[in-house]
Amino acid sequence: MFATRSRFMTVLNLGLGLVAVALALYVAVLGWLWFRQEKLLFAPTVLPASQALAKAGDIHEVTIDVRGARLSALHLRLPNPKGVVFFLHGNGGALDTWFVNPEYYRAVNFDLFMIDYRGYGKSTGHIESEAQLRADTRAAWASVAPQYAGRKVVIYGRSLGSGLAAGLAAEMSAGHAPDLTVLVSPYASMAALAAGHYRWVPQWVLRYPMRTDLSIGKIRGPVLLIHGEQDPLIPPSQSDALKALAPAAALIKIPGAAHNDLQDFDAYLNAFAKALMNL
């Protein structure tokens, strides 16, 4: 009897020990995720300060001073544009690989203004919080907005930038609201996105919640959602969720398109061009 009880206690202690080890590992992984989120979310390409980014006479390099950093931007300026597309790009690369099709915007007679986030391209500093990232976005828009008084304003965000674009558009007052907000490959929130890929990660670990779902219903003016039907990174169900929150928004899904190749599909290019020309 005593031998049986001893074996039971040994097995119990071993089981409790394994649970304790597993719990300690889980807590350690969550701690690693908490402190390493910038490395996981942002994948910048760093460019030398001496690298010239403007490739044509109507494209201008611009810098924007923000608290603790200086942002690099490119500005396509046409002689008499219909308006401007304020473009917030995705989480990888830099302006040298994002600002690549100015002829597309020349054809629809829209200026294009695109920034690199802190630590991207020739921008200095490092991203430290969502609040900082959003403040930089506001500062960048404030630096160029006066040039487009009386002209059309399009706030555009792709992938990571879609949450920033939705937040910026939602904050703009009725008299200065964008004429169009375009969210390409958007997410309802980082929590919703993480729940689909990493169900074991609790929401409190996410220091960049990026709540597009809280912003989209506050945007004044038309909203266009565009999503690749085969996107494995941000599934089109995320756009469906945003459409449900903003029924007046238009949703276009691009057959065959994934996450990084939307720009290769005529259906995407034509839909965006049509939206711009209809303003």
C-alpha positions in Angstrom: 0.0 0.0 0.0 2.8 2.4 0.9 4.7 1.5 -2.2 1.6 2.3 -4.4 1.2 5.6 -2.6 4.8 6.4 -3.1 4.6 5.7 -6.8 1.5 7.8 -7.1 3.2 10.8 -5.4 6.3 10.4 -7.6 4.1 10.5 -10.8 2.1 13.4 -9.4 5.2 15.4 -8.6 6.6 14.6 -12.0 3.4 15.8 -13.6 3.3 19.0 -11.6 7.0 19.6 -12.4 6.3 19.2 -16.1 3.3 21.6 -15.9 5.5 24.1 -14.0 8.2 23.9 -16.7 5.6 24.3 -19.5 4.1 27.2 -17.7 7.5 28.8 -17.2 8.3 28.3 -20.9 4.9 29.8 -21.9 5.5 32.9 -19.7 9.0 33.3 -21.2 7.7 33.1 -24.7 5.1 35.8 -23.9 7.7 38.0 -22.4 9.9 37.6 -25.5 6.9 38.5 -27.6 6.2 41.6 -25.5 9.7 42.9 -25.8 10.4 41.9 -29.4 7.3 43.1 -31.1 9.0 45.8 -33.1 11.3 43.2 -34.6 8.4 40.9 -35.4 6.1 43.6 -36.8 8.5 45.9 -38.7 10.9 44.7 -41.4 12.5 47.9 -42.7 15.1 48.2 -45.4 17.7 50.8 -44.2 19.1 53.0 -46.9 22.3 55.2 -46.8 21.6 58.9 -46.3 23.5 59.6 -49.5 21.2 57.5 -51.7 19.1 59.5 -54.1 15.5 58.4 -54.1 14.0 60.8 -56.7 14.2 59.5 -60.2 12.5 62.2 -62.2 12.1 66.0 -62.2 8.6 66.0 -60.8 9.5 63.8 -57.9 11.0 65.5 -54.8 12.7 64.2 -51.7 11.2 65.7 -48.6 12.1 65.4 -44.9 9.7 65.9 -42.0 10.9 66.6 -38.5 9.1 64.7 -35.8 9.9 64.3 -32.1 13.2 62.5 -31.9 13.5 61.7 -35.6 13.4 62.9 -39.2 11.1 61.1 -41.7 12.1 60.6 -45.3 9.4 61.1 -47.9 8.9 61.3 -51.7 6.5 63.7 -53.3 5.3 63.4 -56.9 4.1 67.0 -57.8 2.3 67.5 -61.0 1.6 70.9 -62.7 -2.1 71.0 -62.0 -3.1 67.9 -60.0 -6.7 66.9 -59.3 -5.5 66.1 -55.7 -3.1 63.9 -53.7 -2.8 60.3 -52.6 -1.3 60.2 -49.1 0.2 56.7 -49.1 1.1 54.7 -46.0 3.0 51.6 -47.0 3.3 48.1 -45.6 5.7 46.8 -42.9 8.6 45.7 -45.2 11.0 47.5 -47.4 11.3 51.3 -47.9 10.5 54.0 -50.4 13.0 52.6 -53.0 10.7 49.6 -53.5 7.3 51.2 -52.7 7.5 54.4 -54.8 7.9 52.6 -58.1 5.0 53.5 -60.4 4.7 57.3 -60.6 3.4 57.0 -64.2 0.3 55.4 -62.8 -0.5 58.5 -60.8 0.5 60.9 -63.6 -2.0 59.1 -65.8 -4.9 59.8 -63.4 -3.5 63.3 -62.6 -2.9 62.8 -58.8 0.1 63.8 -56.8 1.6 61.1 -54.6 3.1 61.6 -51.2 4.7 58.7 -49.4 6.6 58.5 -46.2 9.0 56.0 -44.7 8.3 55.2 -41.0 11.1 55.7 -38.4 14.0 53.4 -39.1 12.8 52.7 -42.7 14.9 53.9 -45.7 16.5 57.2 -44.9 14.2 58.0 -41.9 16.0 58.2 -38.6 15.0 56.9 -35.2 13.2 53.7 -34.2 9.5 52.8 -33.8 8.7 52.5 -30.1 4.9 52.6 -29.8 1.7 52.7 -31.8 1.0 56.2 -30.4 4.4 57.4 -31.7 3.7 55.8 -35.1 0.3 57.5 -35.3 1.7 60.9 -34.2 4.3 60.6 -37.0 1.6 59.9 -39.5 -0.4 63.0 -38.4 2.7 65.1 -38.6 3.5 63.9 -42.1 0.0 64.7 -43.3 0.0 68.1 -41.6 3.2 69.0 -43.4 1.6 68.5 -46.9 -2.1 69.1 -46.3 -2.0 72.9 -46.8 -0.8 72.4 -50.4 -4.1 70.6 -51.3 -6.7 73.0 -50.0 -9.6 72.9 -52.4 -8.3 69.7 -54.1 -9.2 66.1 -53.7 -7.6 64.2 -50.8 -7.2 60.4 -50.8 -5.8 58.7 -47.7 -4.4 55.3 -48.7 -3.0 52.5 -46.5 -1.7 49.1 -47.5 -1.3 46.2 -45.1 0.3 47.7 -42.0 -0.4 51.1 -43.3 -4.2 50.4 -43.6 -4.6 50.7 -39.8 -2.7 54.0 -39.8 -4.7 55.3 -42.7 -8.1 54.4 -41.2 -7.1 56.1 -37.9 -5.9 59.3 -39.7 -9.0 59.5 -41.8 -11.3 58.9 -38.8 -9.6 61.8 -37.0 -10.1 64.3 -39.8 -12.8 66.8 -39.1 -15.9 67.1 -41.3 -14.6 70.2 -43.1 -11.3 68.5 -43.9 -12.4 64.8 -44.3 -10.8 62.8 -47.1 -12.7 62.5 -50.4 -11.8 58.9 -50.4 -10.1 56.4 -47.9 -8.6 53.4 -49.5 -7.6 50.4 -47.4 -5.7 47.7 -49.2 -5.2 44.3 -47.6 -6.5 45.7 -44.3 -7.0 44.0 -40.9 -9.8 44.5 -38.4 -7.2 44.7 -35.7 -3.9 43.1 -34.8 -5.7 41.1 -32.2 -8.1 39.7 -34.7 -5.2 38.9 -37.1 -3.2 37.2 -34.3 -6.2 35.2 -33.2 -6.3 33.6 -36.7 -2.6 32.7 -36.8 -1.6 32.4 -33.1 -4.6 31.5 -30.9 -2.3 30.8 -27.9 -1.2 34.5 -27.7 -3.4 36.5 -25.3 -4.5 40.0 -26.5 -2.8 41.8 -23.6 0.6 40.9 -25.0 -0.1 42.9 -28.2 1.4 46.4 -27.7 0.3 47.4 -31.2 -3.5 46.7 -31.2 -4.1 48.8 -34.4 -7.9 48.8 -34.0 -9.1 49.5 -37.6 -12.4 48.1 -36.5 -12.8 51.1 -34.1 -11.8 53.6 -36.7 -13.7 52.6 -39.9 -17.1 53.6 -38.7 -15.9 57.1 -37.9 -14.5 57.9 -41.3 -16.4 60.6 -43.1 -16.7 60.1 -46.8 -16.4 57.0 -49.1 -14.3 54.1 -48.1 -12.9 51.5 -50.6 -11.6 48.1 -49.3 -9.4 46.1 -51.7 -8.2 42.6 -50.9 -6.6 39.7 -52.7 -8.8 36.6 -52.6 -5.7 34.3 -52.0 -4.1 36.4 -49.3 -2.6 34.0 -46.7 -1.1 36.7 -44.4 -4.2 38.9 -43.9 -7.1 36.8 -45.1 -10.0 38.5 -46.9 -12.3 37.7 -44.0 -10.6 40.7 -42.3 -12.1 43.0 -45.0 -15.4 41.2 -44.7 -15.4 42.1 -41.0 -14.6 45.8 -41.7 -17.3 45.8 -44.4 -19.8 44.6 -41.8 -18.9 47.5 -39.5 -19.1 50.0 -42.4 -21.8 48.8 -44.7 -21.5 51.8 -47.0 -17.9 50.9 -47.8 -17.2 49.4 -51.2 -15.3 46.0 -51.1 -13.4 44.7 -54.1 -11.8 41.3 -54.0 -9.1 40.5 -56.6 -9.3 36.9 -57.8 -5.9 35.1 -57.8 -4.1 37.9 -55.9 -2.3 37.2 -52.6 -0.7 39.7 -50.3 2.4 41.0 -52.0 1.4 40.9 -55.6 -1.8 42.9 -55.8 0.0 45.6 -57.9 0.5 42.9 -60.6 -3.2 42.5 -61.2 -5.0 44.7 -63.7 -8.2 44.3 -61.7 -6.6 46.1 -58.8 -5.0 48.8 -60.8 -8.1 49.5 -62.8 -10.4 49.5 -59.7 -8.2 52.1 -57.9 -7.7 54.2 -61.0 -11.5 54.2 -61.6 -12.1 55.3 -58.0 -9.6 58.2 -58.4 -11.0 59.4 -61.7 -14.6 59.3 -60.3 -13.7 61.8 -57.6 
